[in-house]
Amino acid sequence: MKQEEKEKNLFKSIRPTKIIYPILIGLGVVSYMLYKEFDPKAFDMITFTKYTVIFLIVALICMMIRDIGYVIRLRILTDNYMSWRKAIRVILLWEFTSAITPSAIGGTSVAILFIHKEGLSIGKSSAVVMATSFLDELYFIIMFPLILLTINSSQLWDVGDVDSTIRSSLINISWIGYSLKLLYLITLSYGLFRNPRGLKWLILKIFKLPILRRWKHGANKAGSDIIVNSKELRAKKFSFWVKAFGTTFFSWTARYWIVNAILAAFWFSNYAWADHILMFARQLIMWIMMLVAPTPGGSGFAEYIFKEFLGNFLPATGLAVAMAVLWRLITYYPYLFAGVFLLPTWIKDKFNKQTKEEID
């Protein structure tokens, strides 16, 4: 099969019609939670003041900062080869892909093609995507222990009226998610910066196991990509990594402050600074837990975790579902609809024209 045919088949897996699945899952879970916990009187506690407008705007600004940070990072990682327009388009398409695939899968393979079709070689595109993955995981690996050191564990895991068994399960899921991220980062760092050929050898050994053998060709390609990417990334200066991680830090941190802004919009006077720090900490754990979510973009699971982890910051538990929906309307659904409009035109443009900008 020719390379272009493979690319077309890969893009078929992210066709715009797939947005129906996360929407249906999300609506189903939200409807069930509303049915179980809906309390009309709870909505009397929502107050609209000048802070409502101010902090909803702040929430939108935080989302913009997150995306702008990703765009700047993409330009840094491509040595400013990618224009602002192209970088914005790639980020929106990348987020769309992540929104319609399970969190554990993400949109990595398609992201490589998004970047490649904007003019970079497959090798350079693969190196860029691998670098973004490394930086994202590094953020979580650094921030999670800092959170545990600065916040009392009983506060961190005191998530309201949750059964002790469920609480234990949530704690275990978060540690499993963190362990997977840590293992991935250690393995990736070793392969990229220390011994890429050794990592390829290890990957091939693992994929010789009977249960994994059918994916050995893909594993061989992944190992070869790591060797090529290692040469690209090890040549970068320290200042390059400082700038790239700086944009990563601001992007993820801005994303976590969105919930703080949403809650402050309606109950500004209810929260002290310590409450905002605790909200931030719990969101970090929520995103780590969403790594193991089996649904597209964590749909349904994210709303449930929001209710359980952040519900006790609200004046009534019946409001948690409404706030979860508002949170997802700002941070998730815009990417679904952006992808619906961008992807068909982008695919038609890139596959019907001969790319003249590709570099070796």
Contacts in CASP RR format, 6 or more apart in sequence:
PFRMAT RR
TARGET T0000
AUTHOR 0000-0000-0000
METHOD contacts of the structure
MODEL  1
MKQEEKEKNLFKSIRPTKIIYPILIGLGVVSYMLYKEFDPKAFDMITFTK
YTVIFLIVALICMMIRDIGYVIRLRILTDNYMSWRKAIRVILLWEFTSAI
TPSAIGGTSVAILFIHKEGLSIGKSSAVVMATSFLDELYFIIMFPLILLT
INSSQLWDVGDVDSTIRSSLINISWIGYSLKLLYLITLSYGLFRNPRGLK
WLILKIFKLPILRRWKHGANKAGSDIIVNSKELRAKKFSFWVKAFGTTFF
SWTARYWIVNAILAAFWFSNYAWADHILMFARQLIMWIMMLVAPTPGGSG
FAEYIFKEFLGNFLPATGLAVAMAVLWRLITYYPYLFAGVFLLPTWIKDK
FNKQTKEEID
1 9 0 8 1.000
4 351 0 8 1.000
7 113 0 8 1.000
7 117 0 8 1.000
7 351 0 8 1.000
8 351 0 8 1.000
10 109 0 8 1.000
10 110 0 8 1.000
10 113 0 8 1.000
11 110 0 8 1.000
11 113 0 8 1.000
11 343 0 8 1.000
11 347 0 8 1.000
13 110 0 8 1.000
14 96 0 8 1.000
14 97 0 8 1.000
14 100 0 8 1.000
14 101 0 8 1.000
14 107 0 8 1.000
14 110 0 8 1.000
14 343 0 8 1.000
15 343 0 8 1.000
16 339 0 8 1.000
16 340 0 8 1.000
16 343 0 8 1.000
16 344 0 8 1.000
18 100 0 8 1.000
18 296 0 8 1.000
19 99 0 8 1.000
19 100 0 8 1.000
19 336 0 8 1.000
19 337 0 8 1.000
19 339 0 8 1.000
19 340 0 8 1.000
21 100 0 8 1.000
21 296 0 8 1.000
21 299 0 8 1.000
22 99 0 8 1.000
22 100 0 8 1.000
22 295 0 8 1.000
22 296 0 8 1.000
22 297 0 8 1.000
22 298 0 8 1.000
22 299 0 8 1.000
22 336 0 8 1.000
23 299 0 8 1.000
23 333 0 8 1.000
23 336 0 8 1.000
25 295 0 8 1.000
25 296 0 8 1.000
25 299 0 8 1.000
25 300 0 8 1.000
26 299 0 8 1.000
26 300 0 8 1.000
26 303 0 8 1.000
26 328 0 8 1.000
28 300 0 8 1.000
29 299 0 8 1.000
29 300 0 8 1.000
29 301 0 8 1.000
29 303 0 8 1.000
29 304 0 8 1.000
30 300 0 8 1.000
30 303 0 8 1.000
30 321 0 8 1.000
30 324 0 8 1.000
30 325 0 8 1.000
33 303 0 8 1.000
33 304 0 8 1.000
33 307 0 8 1.000
33 321 0 8 1.000
34 321 0 8 1.000
37 317 0 8 1.000
37 318 0 8 1.000
37 320 0 8 1.000
37 321 0 8 1.000
38 318 0 8 1.000
38 321 0 8 1.000
39 316 0 8 1.000
39 318 0 8 1.000
41 316 0 8 1.000
42 315 0 8 1.000
42 316 0 8 1.000
42 317 0 8 1.000
42 318 0 8 1.000
42 319 0 8 1.000
43 319 0 8 1.000
43 322 0 8 1.000
45 267 0 8 1.000
45 315 0 8 1.000
45 316 0 8 1.000
45 319 0 8 1.000
46 266 0 8 1.000
46 319 0 8 1.000
47 266 0 8 1.000
47 267 0 8 1.000
48 266 0 8 1.000
49 268 0 8 1.000
51 264 0 8 1.000
51 265 0 8 1.000
51 268 0 8 1.000
52 265 0 8 1.000
52 266 0 8 1.000
53 265 0 8 1.000
54 265 0 8 1.000
55 261 0 8 1.000
55 262 0 8 1.000
55 264 0 8 1.000
55 265 0 8 1.000
55 268 0 8 1.000
56 261 0 8 1.000
56 262 0 8 1.000
56 265 0 8 1.000
58 261 0 8 1.000
58 264 0 8 1.000
58 265 0 8 1.000
59 258 0 8 1.000
59 261 0 8 1.000
59 262 0 8 1.000
59 265 0 8 1.000
59 330 0 8 1.000
60 330 0 8 1.000
62 254 0 8 1.000
62 255 0 8 1.000
62 257 0 8 1.000
62 258 0 8 1.000
62 261 0 8 1.000
63 254 0 8 1.000
63 255 0 8 1.000
63 258 0 8 1.000
63 330 0 8 1.000
63 331 0 8 1.000
65 250 0 8 1.000
65 251 0 8 1.000
65 254 0 8 1.000
66 251 0 8 1.000
66 252 0 8 1.000
66 254 0 8 1.000
66 255 0 8 1.000
67 88 0 8 1.000
67 91 0 8 1.000
67 92 0 8 1.000
67 95 0 8 1.000
67 251 0 8 1.000
69 247 0 8 1.000
69 250 0 8 1.000
69 251 0 8 1.000
70 91 0 8 1.000
70 247 0 8 1.000
70 251 0 8 1.000
71 84 0 8 1.000
71 87 0 8 1.000
71 88 0 8 1.000
71 91 0 8 1.000
72 247 0 8 1.000
73 132 0 8 1.000
73 135 0 8 1.000
73 244 0 8 1.000
73 247 0 8 1.000
73 248 0 8 1.000
73 251 0 8 1.000
74 82 0 8 1.000
74 87 0 8 1.000
74 90 0 8 1.000
74 91 0 8 1.000
74 115 0 8 1.000
74 128 0 8 1.000
74 132 0 8 1.000
75 82 0 8 1.000
75 84 0 8 1.000
75 87 0 8 1.000
76 240 0 8 1.000
76 243 0 8 1.000
76 244 0 8 1.000
76 247 0 8 1.000
77 128 0 8 1.000
77 131 0 8 1.000
77 132 0 8 1.000
77 244 0 8 1.000
78 87 0 8 1.000
78 115 0 8 1.000
78 120 0 8 1.000
78 124 0 8 1.000
78 128 0 8 1.000
81 119 0 8 1.000
81 120 0 8 1.000
81 359 0 8 1.000
82 90 0 8 1.000
82 115 0 8 1.000
82 118 0 8 1.000
82 120 0 8 1.000
86 118 0 8 1.000
89 118 0 8 1.000
89 342 0 8 1.000
89 346 0 8 1.000
90 111 0 8 1.000
90 114 0 8 1.000
90 115 0 8 1.000
90 118 0 8 1.000
92 335 0 8 1.000
92 338 0 8 1.000
92 339 0 8 1.000
92 342 0 8 1.000
93 114 0 8 1.000
93 339 0 8 1.000
93 342 0 8 1.000
93 343 0 8 1.000
93 346 0 8 1.000
94 107 0 8 1.000
94 110 0 8 1.000
94 111 0 8 1.000
94 114 0 8 1.000
95 335 0 8 1.000
95 338 0 8 1.000
96 335 0 8 1.000
96 336 0 8 1.000
96 338 0 8 1.000
96 339 0 8 1.000
96 340 0 8 1.000
96 342 0 8 1.000
96 343 0 8 1.000
97 106 0 8 1.000
97 107 0 8 1.000
97 110 0 8 1.000
97 111 0 8 1.000
97 114 0 8 1.000
98 106 0 8 1.000
98 107 0 8 1.000
98 297 0 8 1.000
98 335 0 8 1.000
99 296 0 8 1.000
99 297 0 8 1.000
99 332 0 8 1.000
99 335 0 8 1.000
99 336 0 8 1.000
100 296 0 8 1.000
100 297 0 8 1.000
100 336 0 8 1.000
101 107 0 8 1.000
101 296 0 8 1.000
101 297 0 8 1.000
102 293 0 8 1.000
102 294 0 8 1.000
102 295 0 8 1.000
102 296 0 8 1.000
102 297 0 8 1.000
102 298 0 8 1.000
103 290 0 8 1.000
103 291 0 8 1.000
103 292 0 8 1.000
103 293 0 8 1.000
103 297 0 8 1.000
103 298 0 8 1.000
104 291 0 8 1.000
104 292 0 8 1.000
104 293 0 8 1.000
104 294 0 8 1.000
108 129 0 8 1.000
108 133 0 8 1.000
111 129 0 8 1.000
112 122 0 8 1.000
112 125 0 8 1.000
112 126 0 8 1.000
112 129 0 8 1.000
113 125 0 8 1.000
115 124 0 8 1.000
115 125 0 8 1.000
115 128 0 8 1.000
115 129 0 8 1.000
116 122 0 8 1.000
116 125 0 8 1.000
116 358 0 8 1.000
117 350 0 8 1.000
117 355 0 8 1.000
118 357 0 8 1.000
119 355 0 8 1.000
119 357 0 8 1.000
119 358 0 8 1.000
119 359 0 8 1.000
120 128 0 8 1.000
120 358 0 8 1.000
120 359 0 8 1.000
121 358 0 8 1.000
121 359 0 8 1.000
121 360 0 8 1.000
123 225 0 8 1.000
123 228 0 8 1.000
123 229 0 8 1.000
123 232 0 8 1.000
124 232 0 8 1.000
124 359 0 8 1.000
126 225 0 8 1.000
126 228 0 8 1.000
126 229 0 8 1.000
127 228 0 8 1.000
127 229 0 8 1.000
127 232 0 8 1.000
127 233 0 8 1.000
130 188 0 8 1.000
130 192 0 8 1.000
130 225 0 8 1.000
130 226 0 8 1.000
130 229 0 8 1.000
130 233 0 8 1.000
131 229 0 8 1.000
131 233 0 8 1.000
131 244 0 8 1.000
132 248 0 8 1.000
133 188 0 8 1.000
134 185 0 8 1.000
134 188 0 8 1.000
134 189 0 8 1.000
134 192 0 8 1.000
135 244 0 8 1.000
135 245 0 8 1.000
135 248 0 8 1.000
136 248 0 8 1.000
136 252 0 8 1.000
137 181 0 8 1.000
137 184 0 8 1.000
137 185 0 8 1.000
137 188 0 8 1.000
138 185 0 8 1.000
138 245 0 8 1.000
138 248 0 8 1.000
139 245 0 8 1.000
139 248 0 8 1.000
139 249 0 8 1.000
139 252 0 8 1.000
140 178 0 8 1.000
140 181 0 8 1.000
140 284 0 8 1.000
140 287 0 8 1.000
140 288 0 8 1.000
141 178 0 8 1.000
141 181 0 8 1.000
141 182 0 8 1.000
141 185 0 8 1.000
143 252 0 8 1.000
143 284 0 8 1.000
144 178 0 8 1.000
144 284 0 8 1.000
144 285 0 8 1.000
144 288 0 8 1.000
147 156 0 8 1.000
147 281 0 8 1.000
147 284 0 8 1.000
147 285 0 8 1.000
148 156 0 8 1.000
150 277 0 8 1.000
150 281 0 8 1.000
151 277 0 8 1.000
151 278 0 8 1.000
151 281 0 8 1.000
155 278 0 8 1.000
156 278 0 8 1.000
156 281 0 8 1.000
156 282 0 8 1.000
156 285 0 8 1.000
157 167 0 8 1.000
157 170 0 8 1.000
157 171 0 8 1.000
158 312 0 8 1.000
159 167 0 8 1.000
159 170 0 8 1.000
159 282 0 8 1.000
159 308 0 8 1.000
159 309 0 8 1.000
159 311 0 8 1.000
159 312 0 8 1.000
160 308 0 8 1.000
160 311 0 8 1.000
160 312 0 8 1.000
161 317 0 8 1.000
162 170 0 8 1.000
162 308 0 8 1.000
166 308 0 8 1.000
170 289 0 8 1.000
170 305 0 8 1.000
170 308 0 8 1.000
170 309 0 8 1.000
173 289 0 8 1.000
173 292 0 8 1.000
174 285 0 8 1.000
174 288 0 8 1.000
174 289 0 8 1.000
176 292 0 8 1.000
177 288 0 8 1.000
177 289 0 8 1.000
177 291 0 8 1.000
177 292 0 8 1.000
178 288 0 8 1.000
180 291 0 8 1.000
180 292 0 8 1.000
181 288 0 8 1.000
181 291 0 8 1.000
187 199 0 8 1.000
190 199 0 8 1.000
191 198 0 8 1.000
191 199 0 8 1.000
191 226 0 8 1.000
191 230 0 8 1.000
192 226 0 8 1.000
192 229 0 8 1.000
192 230 0 8 1.000
192 233 0 8 1.000
192 234 0 8 1.000
193 230 0 8 1.000
193 233 0 8 1.000
193 234 0 8 1.000
196 223 0 8 1.000
196 226 0 8 1.000
196 227 0 8 1.000
196 229 0 8 1.000
196 230 0 8 1.000
197 227 0 8 1.000
199 223 0 8 1.000
199 226 0 8 1.000
200 220 0 8 1.000
200 223 0 8 1.000
200 224 0 8 1.000
200 226 0 8 1.000
200 227 0 8 1.000
203 219 0 8 1.000
203 220 0 8 1.000
203 222 0 8 1.000
203 223 0 8 1.000
204 216 0 8 1.000
204 219 0 8 1.000
204 220 0 8 1.000
204 223 0 8 1.000
206 212 0 8 1.000
206 219 0 8 1.000
207 213 0 8 1.000
207 215 0 8 1.000
207 216 0 8 1.000
207 219 0 8 1.000
207 220 0 8 1.000
208 216 0 8 1.000
212 219 0 8 1.000
255 331 0 8 1.000
256 280 0 8 1.000
256 283 0 8 1.000
256 284 0 8 1.000
256 287 0 8 1.000
257 280 0 8 1.000
258 327 0 8 1.000
258 330 0 8 1.000
258 331 0 8 1.000
259 279 0 8 1.000
259 283 0 8 1.000
259 306 0 8 1.000
259 310 0 8 1.000
259 327 0 8 1.000
260 271 0 8 1.000
260 276 0 8 1.000
260 279 0 8 1.000
260 280 0 8 1.000
262 323 0 8 1.000
262 326 0 8 1.000
262 327 0 8 1.000
262 330 0 8 1.000
263 271 0 8 1.000
263 279 0 8 1.000
263 310 0 8 1.000
263 313 0 8 1.000
263 314 0 8 1.000
263 323 0 8 1.000
264 271 0 8 1.000
264 276 0 8 1.000
267 314 0 8 1.000
267 315 0 8 1.000
270 315 0 8 1.000
271 279 0 8 1.000
271 313 0 8 1.000
275 313 0 8 1.000
279 310 0 8 1.000
279 313 0 8 1.000
282 309 0 8 1.000
282 310 0 8 1.000
283 309 0 8 1.000
283 310 0 8 1.000
285 309 0 8 1.000
286 302 0 8 1.000
286 305 0 8 1.000
286 306 0 8 1.000
286 309 0 8 1.000
289 305 0 8 1.000
290 297 0 8 1.000
290 298 0 8 1.000
290 301 0 8 1.000
290 302 0 8 1.000
290 305 0 8 1.000
293 301 0 8 1.000
293 302 0 8 1.000
294 301 0 8 1.000
295 301 0 8 1.000
297 332 0 8 1.000
299 332 0 8 1.000
302 324 0 8 1.000
302 328 0 8 1.000
302 332 0 8 1.000
303 321 0 8 1.000
303 324 0 8 1.000
303 325 0 8 1.000
303 328 0 8 1.000
306 320 0 8 1.000
306 323 0 8 1.000
306 324 0 8 1.000
306 327 0 8 1.000
307 317 0 8 1.000
307 320 0 8 1.000
307 321 0 8 1.000
307 324 0 8 1.000
310 320 0 8 1.000
310 323 0 8 1.000
311 317 0 8 1.000
311 319 0 8 1.000
311 320 0 8 1.000
311 323 0 8 1.000
314 320 0 8 1.000
314 323 0 8 1.000
END
